[in-house]
Amino acid sequence: MGLARFIVDRWGALNYKSAFADPAYKQPSREVFPHARRSWVPEEDWRRLASYTMFAAYAHNQAWEIASIQDHTDASARREFGDPAMLVASITSHMLGRQQTITVPGAEDAEPSDGTTATPEAVHAADVQEKLRAWAKAEQFTLRLQQAERKAVREGDTVYLLGLDAAKGRPRLSVIDPGFYFPDLPDNAGDSADYPDRIHFAWETDADPLTGTKAKLRRLTYELGPIGTRTVSDSNGPRPVRVPAYDMDGITPLMTGGDVYNPEAETISRLYPWNDEPSTITCYLTDAEWDLDDIKADQDVHTLDYRFATFLTRSDGEVLDHLDLQLDFIPAIHVPNTIPEDGHWGESSLSPLLQLFDELQGTDTDSSQASATTGAPILGIVNPDTKGASRRGEQKKIRVQPGMVVEMAQGGNIFAVDTSPQLAELRNKTEELQTRLSLNSRMPAVALGSIDPTKAPSGFAIDLSYGPMEPLLDSMHLPRDGKYSLLFKMVQRLYKAFQHPDWTGPVVDVQLMWGTYKPTDKAAVLEQVSTGVRDGVMSLETGVRLLVEAGYPIDDIGEEITRIQSRQFAAARDLADATGSTDAVGDYLGININPDPQPPTVVLPPTEQADDQEEQQPGGSGGNE
C-alpha cells in the first residue's frame, strides 16, 4: 500500500481543494490550472502559480467556476458576495494608511531653527528627498504602490521592475504580476537569504492565424556575472545577436570605456558612481522569444536552449542578447506579503481563510434559496375545486400572487409552509461566520466597517478595538520597509548611471513612511500639540510631525516650521533678550534685520552760496560778462 505525499508549505492551506492538490500527488489539476502545468514551468512552481489563480478567483467572485470544473457540476447558483475582495481592500488600505511619505533621515535639519548653519549632509539629504518626491509624482508612485500591494495582500507576492528611460530622462517603475516571476533560487530549494543572481520574467503569447504567427514563449532574463569585454549588435546573420568588439587588428578585444583589466586575476573591474571600490560584477539583460514547438520536454524556463531563441532589439538598435547594463545589481524588487519562512515567498492574507469563505458562500447560497420560499411560500390546498382538473385527474397548478382567490370544495382548507425560521437561522450562521472571519483575520469589525460607530460606547473604546490589528500591520510592514528603502536606492543609482547632472553626491538611505489608519480626532491632536509646544515639553518639529500624521495638509515639515517661526514675534523678542544677537533673531524670523555695514555716501544738493562762489572764480560766467 502506497502513501500519498504530505506537503506542508506556503500554500498548504489550499490542499483541501482537490483541484489544487491531486489526492495521489498533491499537485494542481491540469484541467483546472492548465497554465500552471505548462511544460516550460518548473515543477516547484506549479503550486505557487495555481495558488495565485485560486486567490484571484476568490477575490473576483469566480470561485464557483473552479468548483464547476473541479466537481463537473453546475455551480452557477453559488452565491459570492465579495467578502474576499472586501478583506483584501481593507487590509491593503489599513496597511498603507491614508498617505505615504518618502523621507530621507536628516532632511529636516537642512533649515536649523536655532540659527546655526546646516551641515552639507543635511542639505544633501533634503535635496535628495525633494528630487525623489518629484520622481514619485512623475512616475505616479502612489498608483503603482496601490497596484502592487493589492497583489501582495491577495496573492502573497509582488514584484517591481526598474528601467532607465533615456527619452524621459528618468528611471521608470513597473509592477510585474508575480505569476510571470521565476527566480533562479539555489538548488531550486527556495531557501536563500540573499536575492538570487539570476531571475526570469516569462509569459506566453498566443498564436495569430491571420499573420501566421506561432504561439511563443517570451523570457526576460536579468543575471549578475563577471564584467566582460565590449560587445556590439550584429544583425547581418539569420537572427540578430551580440558579438565581441575587436580593435583594428581584429585580434585584440575592446573594453568598455572606464573598465580596467587586471592581468593577475584575469578580471575586468569597473568603478560605479555609487561605489567607493571597483567592482568586477555587472548585470546582463536578455530578451528573447521561443516557439513553443521548439521547447523540449526536458527543458524549463531556467534551461531553455538559446539555439532556438530569437533575440529582441531595443529602440536604439541594441540587440538584447546578454546586454551589459553597466549596473552591479538586478533592478528588480520582490516584495513578500509576510515574513518569508523559506527565505523568499510570502503568504497570501486569504490563505488561512479560504474554508471560512467557502462556509460563507455556502450559507449565502442556502439563504438565497430559503428566501425564495419565504417570499413566495409553498401552499397546500385540501379539497380544491376540481373543475380545473384535466381528464386524467391531474390537479390544476395555481400561481400564488396578490389578490389570488382559490375555490375549494366543501371541507377544504389552505395552509402555507413557513420557512422563515430556517432563514433566520441561516442569517445567524452568517453573522457567526463573519465574526470568526474578523477574529481569524485580525481585522476588527470597526476596521471592516461592519459596526455602527454611533453605537460605540466611546471613541476610546473604538481605539481599543483596533488592538488586534496593530501587530498584524507591524508584521506586514517589517518585510516591506527594507524593500522600499532598496527601491529608492536603486532609483538614485539609476540616475547616477544615466549621469544626470542634477544628481550628485552619495546615495543616501530613504524610508517610506506609512500613514495612520485610525480615525483621528484632529481637534484633540491640535490641542495636544499646542499645549505641548507652548509649555516646552514638545519641540516644534515633533508637534508638526504629529499634525502631519493626524492628516493636516502639510507638505513639508521644514517649510511649515519656517512659516510658523516667521510670525512668532514675541518668541523672537525673547530670543533677542536672551542672546542679544540680531543675527539669531533674523535667522529665526527668516529676514535680514541688520543694517548694511557701510552706508552709502550722502550727496547733498548745491547751495546758493556755493553758486555765488562759482560765479566769482576767474573764467566764470560772471567775469566774462
C-alpha positions in Angstrom: 0.0 0.0 0.0 1.5 3.3 -1.1 1.3 6.6 0.9 0.5 9.9 -0.7 3.0 12.6 -0.2 2.2 15.0 2.7 3.2 18.6 1.7 3.5 21.5 4.2 4.5 24.7 2.5 3.3 28.3 2.0 0.3 27.0 0.0 -0.6 24.0 2.2 -3.9 25.7 3.4 -5.3 25.0 -0.1 -4.6 21.3 0.0 -8.3 20.6 0.9 -9.2 21.6 -2.6 -9.0 18.5 -4.8 -8.4 20.8 -7.8 -5.3 22.2 -6.1 -3.9 19.0 -4.6 -4.4 15.8 -6.5 -5.1 13.1 -3.9 -2.2 10.9 -5.2 0.5 13.5 -5.9 -0.7 16.7 -4.1 -0.2 18.7 -7.3 -2.6 21.1 -9.0 -5.1 19.7 -11.5 -4.0 20.1 -15.1 -7.7 20.5 -16.1 -8.3 23.4 -13.7 -4.9 25.1 -13.8 -3.5 24.3 -17.3 -1.2 27.4 -17.2 0.5 26.2 -14.0 1.3 22.9 -15.6 2.8 24.1 -18.8 5.8 22.1 -20.0 8.2 25.1 -19.5 7.1 25.8 -15.9 9.3 24.1 -13.3 7.5 21.6 -11.1 8.4 23.5 -8.0 6.4 26.5 -9.3 3.2 24.6 -10.0 1.6 25.1 -6.6 2.6 28.7 -6.5 1.1 29.6 -9.8 -2.1 27.6 -9.1 -2.5 29.4 -5.8 -2.3 32.8 -7.5 -5.2 31.8 -9.7 -7.1 30.4 -6.8 -6.8 33.6 -4.7 -7.6 35.8 -7.7 -10.7 33.8 -8.4 -12.0 34.2 -4.8 -11.3 38.0 -4.9 -13.2 38.3 -8.2 -16.2 36.2 -7.2 -15.2 33.4 -9.6 -14.6 30.6 -7.1 -17.8 28.9 -8.5 -16.1 28.4 -11.8 -13.2 26.5 -10.2 -15.8 24.4 -8.3 -17.7 23.7 -11.5 -14.6 22.4 -13.3 -13.4 20.6 -10.2 -16.7 18.7 -9.5 -18.1 18.7 -13.1 -21.4 20.1 -11.8 -23.4 23.3 -12.4 -22.2 25.7 -9.7 -23.7 28.8 -11.3 -26.3 29.1 -8.5 -23.5 29.5 -5.9 -23.7 33.0 -4.3 -20.5 35.0 -3.8 -21.0 38.4 -2.2 -17.4 39.8 -2.3 -16.2 39.0 1.2 -12.6 38.1 0.0 -12.4 41.3 -2.1 -13.6 43.4 0.8 -11.0 41.8 3.1 -8.2 42.4 0.6 -9.2 46.0 0.2 -9.5 46.6 3.9 -6.1 45.1 4.7 -4.4 47.0 1.9 -5.8 50.4 2.8 -5.1 50.0 6.5 -1.6 48.7 5.9 -0.7 51.6 3.6 -2.5 54.3 5.7 -4.1 57.5 4.4 -0.9 58.7 2.8 2.7 57.6 2.2 5.6 59.9 2.6 9.1 59.5 1.1 11.5 60.6 3.9 15.3 60.9 4.0 16.6 60.9 7.6 18.4 64.2 8.4 16.5 66.2 5.8 14.6 68.1 8.5 18.0 69.5 9.7 18.6 71.4 6.4 17.0 74.5 7.9 18.0 74.7 11.6 15.7 76.7 13.8 18.4 77.7 16.2 20.2 80.0 13.8 23.2 77.6 13.1 24.4 76.6 9.6 23.1 73.4 8.2 25.6 70.6 7.6 26.4 69.5 4.0 24.9 66.1 4.8 21.6 67.7 5.9 21.5 69.9 2.8 22.2 66.8 0.5 19.5 64.8 2.3 16.9 67.5 1.8 17.9 67.8 -1.8 17.6 64.0 -2.4 14.2 64.0 -0.6 12.8 66.7 -2.8 14.1 65.0 -6.0 12.7 61.6 -5.0 9.3 63.1 -4.3 9.3 64.8 -7.7 10.3 61.5 -9.3 7.5 59.7 -7.4 5.0 62.2 -8.6 6.1 61.9 -12.3 6.0 58.1 -12.1 2.7 58.0 -10.3 4.3 56.0 -7.5 1.2 56.1 -5.3 -0.8 54.4 -8.0 1.9 51.8 -8.6 2.1 51.2 -4.8 -1.6 50.5 -4.6 -1.5 48.2 -7.6 1.5 46.2 -6.3 0.3 46.0 -2.7 -3.1 44.7 -3.7 -1.4 41.9 -5.5 0.9 41.2 -2.5 -2.0 41.0 0.0 -4.2 38.9 -2.3 -1.6 36.6 -3.8 1.3 36.8 -1.3 3.9 38.3 -3.6 4.5 41.3 -5.9 7.4 42.5 -8.0 8.7 45.9 -9.0 11.0 46.4 -12.1 13.0 49.5 -12.7 14.4 50.5 -16.1 16.2 53.7 -17.4 14.2 55.6 -20.0 16.7 57.8 -21.9 13.8 59.6 -23.7 12.2 60.7 -20.5 15.5 61.1 -18.6 14.4 59.2 -15.5 14.0 55.7 -14.2 10.7 54.0 -15.0 8.8 51.9 -12.5 6.7 48.9 -13.5 4.6 46.4 -11.5 5.1 42.8 -12.6 2.5 40.1 -11.9 4.1 37.5 -9.6 2.9 34.8 -11.9 5.5 35.9 -14.5 8.3 35.9 -12.0 10.7 33.0 -11.9 13.8 33.5 -9.7 16.7 31.0 -10.1 17.0 30.1 -6.4 19.9 28.0 -5.2 19.3 24.3 -6.0 15.7 25.2 -6.7 15.1 24.8 -2.9 13.5 28.2 -2.4 15.7 29.0 0.6 18.0 31.9 0.2 18.7 34.9 2.5 20.2 36.9 -0.4 18.5 37.9 -3.6 19.2 35.4 -6.4 21.9 36.3 -9.1 19.5 35.3 -11.9 15.8 35.9 -12.4 13.4 35.5 -15.3 10.1 37.1 -16.3 8.3 34.7 -18.7 4.9 34.5 -20.3 3.2 33.0 -23.4 1.8 34.9 -26.4 -1.0 33.3 -28.4 -0.8 32.3 -32.0 -2.3 34.6 -34.6 -3.8 32.6 -37.5 -4.2 35.8 -39.6 -0.5 36.6 -39.7 0.7 33.0 -39.3 2.5 33.8 -36.0 3.0 30.8 -33.8 2.5 30.6 -30.1 5.6 31.8 -28.4 7.3 32.0 -25.0 8.9 35.3 -24.2 11.5 35.5 -21.5 13.4 38.5 -19.9 16.5 37.4 -18.0 18.5 39.6 -15.6 21.7 38.0 -14.3 24.8 39.1 -12.5 28.1 38.0 -13.9 31.8 39.0 -14.3 32.4 42.0 -16.5 33.5 41.0 -19.9 34.9 42.7 -23.0 32.8 45.0 -25.1 30.1 43.6 -27.4 28.2 45.1 -30.4 25.0 44.3 -32.2 25.2 42.2 -35.3 22.1 41.9 -37.5 23.7 40.5 -40.6 23.1 36.9 -39.8 19.9 34.9 -39.8 19.0 36.5 -36.5 20.3 39.5 -34.5 22.9 38.7 -31.9 25.7 40.4 -30.0 29.4 39.7 -30.9 32.7 40.7 -29.3 34.2 44.0 -30.5 37.8 43.9 -31.6 40.5 46.5 -32.2 41.6 47.5 -35.7 43.9 44.4 -35.8 40.8 42.2 -35.5 42.5 40.3 -32.6 42.6 42.5 -29.5 39.2 42.6 -27.8 38.0 46.1 -26.8 36.8 47.0 -23.3 34.0 49.4 -22.3 35.3 52.9 -21.5 36.5 53.2 -17.9 37.0 49.5 -17.4 40.3 48.3 -16.1 41.9 44.9 -16.8 43.7 43.1 -14.0 46.2 40.7 -15.6 47.0 38.9 -12.3 43.4 37.9 -11.6 42.4 38.0 -15.2 39.4 40.1 -14.4 37.9 43.4 -15.6 36.9 45.9 -12.9 34.7 48.9 -13.1 34.2 51.8 -10.7 30.5 52.6 -10.4 29.4 56.1 -9.5 27.7 54.9 -6.3 30.6 52.7 -5.0 33.9 53.6 -3.4 35.7 50.5 -4.6 35.8 49.0 -8.1 33.6 46.0 -8.8 34.1 43.0 -11.1 30.3 42.3 -11.4 27.7 43.7 -13.9 24.1 42.9 -14.8 23.2 41.4 -18.2 19.8 41.7 -19.8 18.5 39.1 -22.3 15.1 39.4 -24.0 14.2 36.5 -26.3 11.4 34.5 -27.7 11.0 30.8 -28.4 8.4 29.0 -30.5 6.5 26.6 -28.1 7.1 23.8 -30.6 10.9 24.2 -30.1 10.8 23.7 -26.4 11.7 20.2 -25.5 10.1 18.2 -22.7 13.2 18.2 -20.6 13.6 22.0 -20.7 12.0 24.6 -18.4 12.2 28.3 -18.1 15.7 28.0 -16.5 17.2 25.7 -19.1 15.9 26.9 -22.5 18.1 26.3 -25.5 19.5 29.6 -26.9 20.0 27.9 -30.3 16.2 28.3 -30.9 15.9 31.8 -29.4 15.1 35.0 -31.3 16.6 38.0 -29.5 14.6 41.2 -29.5 16.1 44.6 -30.4 15.8 47.7 -28.3 14.5 51.0 -29.8 18.1 52.3 -30.1 19.2 49.3 -32.1 20.9 47.4 -29.3 20.3 43.6 -29.5 19.1 42.3 -26.1 21.5 39.3 -26.1 23.4 39.5 -22.8 23.4 43.3 -23.0 25.7 44.8 -20.4 23.5 47.3 -18.4 26.6 48.6 -16.5 24.9 48.1 -13.2 26.2 45.9 -10.3 22.6 45.0 -9.2 19.5 43.5 -10.7 16.9 46.4 -10.9 14.0 44.2 -9.6 12.5 44.2 -6.1 10.4 41.2 -4.9 8.1 42.3 -2.0 6.5 39.4 0.0 3.3 40.0 1.9 4.6 38.3 5.0 7.9 37.4 6.6 9.1 34.5 4.3 9.5 31.3 6.2 11.5 29.8 3.3 13.6 32.8 2.5 11.7 34.1 -0.5 8.0 33.6 -0.9 5.3 35.4 1.1 1.8 34.1 2.1 -1.5 35.5 1.0 -3.7 37.1 3.5 -6.6 34.9 2.1 -4.7 31.6 2.5 -5.8 30.6 6.1 -9.3 31.9 5.5 -10.4 30.1 2.3 -12.5 27.5 4.2 -14.3 30.3 6.0 -15.1 31.9 2.7 -16.4 28.6 1.4 -18.7 28.3 4.5 -19.9 31.9 4.0 -20.6 31.3 0.3 -22.5 28.1 1.1 -24.6 29.8 3.8 -25.3 32.7 1.5 -26.4 30.3 -1.2 -28.7 28.5 1.2 -30.1 31.8 2.4 -30.8 32.9 -1.1 -32.8 29.7 -1.8 -34.6 29.8 1.5 -35.6 33.4 1.0 -37.3 32.4 -2.3 -39.7 30.1 -0.4 -40.2 32.7 2.3 -41.2 35.4 -0.2 -43.3 33.0 -2.3 -44.4 30.4 0.2 -45.4 26.8 -0.7 -49.1 26.4 -0.4 -51.0 23.2 0.5 -54.7 23.1 -0.6 -57.1 20.5 0.8 -60.1 19.5 -1.3 -59.6 22.1 -4.1 -62.2 22.8 -6.8 -61.8 20.0 -9.3 -63.3 22.0 -12.2 -59.8 22.9 -13.5 -58.6 19.3 -13.3 -57.7 17.5 -16.5 -59.3 14.4 -17.8 -56.5 12.3 -16.4 -57.2 13.6 -13.0 -54.2 15.9 -12.8 -54.8 18.9 -10.5 -54.6 22.4 -11.9 -51.4 24.3 -10.9 -52.1 27.5 -9.0 -49.8 30.5 -9.2 -49.5 32.5 -6.0 -50.0 36.2 -6.5 -51.6 39.2 -4.6 -55.4 39.1 -4.7 -55.5 35.5 -5.6 -58.8 33.6 -5.0 -58.8 29.9 -4.6 -62.0 27.9 -4.8 -62.2 24.8 -2.7 -64.8 22.1 -2.2 -66.7 21.6 1.0 -64.4 21.0 3.9 -61.4 22.3 2.0 -58.6 24.1 3.6 -55.4 26.0 2.6 -52.1 26.3 4.5 -48.6 27.7 3.8 -45.2 26.2 4.6 -43.4 28.7 6.8 -39.6 28.7 6.1 -38.8 32.0 7.9 -37.3 30.2 11.0 -34.8 28.4 8.8 -33.9 31.7 7.1 -33.4 33.4 10.4 -31.0 30.5 11.5 -29.1 30.9 8.3 -28.7 34.6 8.9 -27.4 33.9 12.4 -25.0 31.4 10.9 -23.7 34.1 8.6 -23.2 36.6 11.4 -21.3 33.9 13.3 -19.0 33.2 10.4 -18.4 36.9 9.8 -17.4 37.2 13.5 -15.0 34.2 13.1 -13.6 35.8 9.9 -12.9 39.1 11.7 -11.2 37.2 14.6 -9.0 35.0 12.4 -8.0 37.7 10.0 -7.2 40.0 13.0 -9.3 42.7 11.3 -11.8 44.1 13.9 -15.4 44.8 12.9 -14.7 48.6 13.2 -11.9 48.2 10.6 -14.2 46.2 8.2 -16.9 48.8 8.5 -19.4 46.3 10.0 -20.1 48.3 13.2 -22.1 51.4 13.7 -19.8 54.0 15.2 -22.7 55.8 16.7 -23.5 52.8 18.9 -19.9 52.5 20.2 -19.6 53.4 23.9 -16.8 56.0 23.3 -14.0 57.0 21.0 -11.6 55.4 23.4 -13.5 52.1 23.0 -13.2 52.3 19.2 -9.5 53.0 19.6 -9.1 49.9 21.8 -10.9 47.8 19.2 -8.0 48.3 16.8 -5.7 46.5 19.2 -5.6 43.1 17.4 -4.8 44.8 14.1 -1.7 46.6 15.2 0.6 43.5 15.5 -0.8 42.4 12.1 0.2 45.6 10.4 3.6 45.7 12.2 4.4 42.2 10.9 3.3 43.3 7.3 5.5 46.5 7.5 8.5 44.6 8.6 9.3 42.8 5.3 8.4 45.9 3.3 10.5 48.6 5.0 13.8 47.2 3.7 12.4 46.5 0.2 11.1 50.1 -0.4 14.3 51.5 1.0 16.2 49.4 -1.6 13.9 50.6 -4.3 14.7 54.2 -3.7 18.4 53.5 -3.5 18.1 51.9 -6.9 16.4 55.0 -8.3 19.3 57.1 -7.1 21.8 54.7 -8.6 20.0 54.7 -12.0 20.0 58.5 -12.1 23.8 58.3 -11.5 24.2 55.6 -14.1 22.4 58.0 -16.5 24.9 60.7 -15.5 22.1 63.1 -14.7 23.6 66.5 -14.0 21.2 67.2 -11.0 22.1 64.0 -9.2 25.4 64.4 -7.4 26.7 63.3 -4.0 26.4 59.9 -2.3 23.5 57.6 -2.3 21.5 58.0 1.0 19.1 55.9 2.9 15.4 56.5 2.2 12.4 55.5 4.1 8.7 55.1 3.1 6.7 56.3 6.0 3.3 54.6 6.3 0.3 56.8 7.1 -2.0 56.4 10.0 -5.0 54.0 9.6 -7.0 55.0 12.7 -9.8 57.7 12.6 -8.1 60.7 14.2 -9.7 63.5 16.3 -7.9 66.4 14.7 -9.1 68.9 17.2 -7.7 66.8 20.1 -4.3 66.4 18.3 -4.1 70.2 17.6 -4.9 70.9 21.3 -2.2 68.4 22.4 0.4 69.9 20.1 -0.4 73.5 21.0 -0.2 72.8 24.7 3.0 70.7 24.4 4.9 73.3 22.3 3.7 76.2 24.4 4.7 74.6 27.7 8.1 73.5 26.3 7.6 69.7 26.7 7.4 69.1 23.0 9.6 70.5 20.2 8.0 72.3 17.3 9.4 69.7 14.9 7.7 66.9 16.8 4.5 68.8 17.0 4.3 69.5 13.3 5.1 65.8 12.6 2.2 64.8 14.8 -0.1 67.2 12.8 1.1 65.5 9.6 0.3 62.1 11.0 -3.2 63.4 12.0 -4.0 64.3 8.5 -3.3 68.0 8.3 -2.4 69.2 4.8 1.3 69.9 5.5 3.5 69.0 2.5 7.0 69.9 4.0 7.7 69.9 7.7 10.8 72.1 7.5 8.9 74.7 5.3 6.0 74.7 7.7 8.3 75.3 10.7 9.9 78.3 8.9 6.4 79.8 8.2 5.4 79.4 11.8 8.6 81.0 13.2 8.4 83.9 10.7 5.3 85.1 12.5 6.3 84.5 16.1 7.5 88.0 17.0 7.1 87.5 20.8 9.4 84.5 20.7 11.8 86.5 18.5 11.8 89.3 21.2 12.6 86.7 23.9 15.4 85.3 21.8 16.8 88.8 21.4 16.7 89.4 25.1 18.3 86.1 25.8 21.1 86.3 23.3 21.5 89.9 22.4 22.1 88.8 18.8 20.2 90.4 15.9 21.7 87.7 13.6 20.0 85.0 15.6 16.7 86.9 15.6 17.0 87.4 11.8 17.7 83.8 11.2 14.7 82.8 13.4 12.3 85.1 11.5 13.9 84.4 8.2 14.6 88.0 7.4 17.6 90.3 7.3 17.2 92.9 10.1 20.9 94.1 10.3 21.8 97.4 8.5 24.5 97.4 5.9 28.0 97.9 7.5 28.9 100.7 5.1 26.0 103.1 4.4 26.2 104.8 1.0 27.7 108.4 0.9 25.1 111.1 1.1 25.3 113.6 -1.8 23.8 117.0 -0.8 22.3 119.4 -3.4 24.3 122.6 -4.2 23.5 125.7 -2.0 23.1 129.4 -3.2 26.4 130.4 -1.5 28.3 127.7 -3.5 26.7 129.1 -6.7 27.9 132.7 -5.9 31.4 131.5 -5.2 31.5 129.6 -8.5 30.5 132.8 -10.4 33.3 134.8 -8.8 36.0 132.4 -9.9 38.3 133.5 -12.7 37.0 132.3 -16.0 33.5 132.0 -14.5 30.4 133.2 -16.3 30.4 136.5 -14.2 34.0 137.5 -15.3 33.2 137.0 -19.0 30.4 139.5 -18.7 
